[in-house]
């Protein structure tokens, strides 16, 4: 039997249209992207570091060791330590409810999760002032019972909690919808309890998205300015988080102090990007 051999070039798939663009088009787009990133991201971050060390390492260390700076760092860590676990719990619960159950108000719940993305952080802070301030809805009762929320740590935690609660849920909901519930139903049909199903089936499947959401939530909690600025009162050593402390130092022309504190936030941003890339690489590998 004679075998007809087709020319090799007939079997080669054509290049995608994007790869057929002229070299000058591709290099122009690459140059624009790199220039934009360098101008608006790398340059500002570099200037923060330069300004922070403008008077030497000793001045930088002294600025970070000031009592007000240490208090701001401590309050920032406390706020993140409270809000991130709560938002993680809420995110997992909300994602489970939205993707595993049908109920009235499901679309409303999904919409409410997105509210902090659409509302200005300053407006979010004012909402808590209207609720818990001295002239707010619950202000009289709070004053009567000597409970202080606004211009105190509870107000800062509440404002940060509101701003950051969509991050975990929004990472989990699309993934869990795509996964479906077949594996969980199979585990339940084999006699596994609800908790055993969650820990052995659901959690391993969502762990990278969960870590990604927690990472973004933590970064936003430590860097939040607008809502916290409204409810904090800017009390030195008591209610100033690190972003607010940067503003105070800058307004008082303490340039080294302001940029030294800002360098911590910049380092947090860089670390977040590194961890984010690592998690994305792990997800892609998986």
Buried (B, 14 or more C-beta within 10 A) or exposed (E): EEEEEEEEEEEEEEEEEEEEEEEEEEEEEEEEEEEEEEEEEEEEBEEBBEBBBEBEEEBBEBBBEBEBBEBBBEBBBBBBEBBBEBBBEBBBEBBBBBBEEEEEEEEEEBEEBEEBEEBEBEEBBBBBBBBBBEEBEEBEEBEEEEEBBBBBBBBBBBBBBBBBBBBBBBBBBEBBEEBEBEBBEEBBEEEBEEEEBBEBBBEEBBBBBBBBBBBBBBBBBBBBBBBBBBBBBBEEBBBBBBBBBBBBBBEEEBBBBBBBBBBBBBEBBEEBEEBBEEBEEEBEEE
